[in-house]
Amino acid sequence: MIIDTTPKIVNANPETVYNFLFDINNFKGLFPEDKIENWDSTEEYCTFRIKGMTDIGLKRVAATPNSLIYLDSYGKVPFKFTLNIFLEEKENNTTEAKLKFDGEINPFMKMMVEKPLTNFFNMLSDKLVEKYK
């Protein structure tokens, strides 16, 4: 299952956005507090529970400065997945940010998680935009 978020314009240059996202500790500020519990993180990984769903872990496995951060599922997760964060420089010192989730999800589980995950990833993008307003 692939989820592509709508590209969002962030009012900061790609280097600033990349440096913020490169430290996984900073992700906590992007996640909605009322939907996340059991947060634990370092610069390279985080684990948390989406309330009403499941435990999730993310680990940074690769990055291209100022343009891509590649995250992989980490720890005990219900399915394997990747999450790529694409950054592209735009005019007026802004950045277009887009998330792409690719998960190995069976058809039954897809019906249950596709909409909540899509909403969750779009919310992350929105929070990133809000951070640099």
C-alpha positions, 0 to 999 in steps of 0.5 A: 500500500502506498500513501503519497501526501499532498505536497506542502510548502514550508516557509523555510529553506531545504537545509533548515527543514532537513536539519530539523527532520534529520533529528528524529527527536524533533518528530515528537513536535509534529505528532498530535499529542492527543493521538500519540502515547508511549513516545521514545526517541533518539536522533536516529529512531523513535517508537510510539503508539498511535492511540487506538491502533498499534505500536510504530517504530521509525528509524532513519536508514539513509538521507540525502542532504537537503532533499531526502530522509529515508525511514524504515520500520523499526522494532516490533511493528505489525507490518514492514514499511518505509517512509520517505520525506522528500524536500525540494527547494522552491522560490522565495527560500521555501521548501516543498515537502512530501511524504511517501509511505510504502507498507507491506499490508494485506488487503484486509488490514489495508481496509482498516488502516489506509484512511487513518494512516493517510490522515496521520501523514497529512497531519504530519505535513500540516504540522511541519508547515505550521512550525515555520509560519 
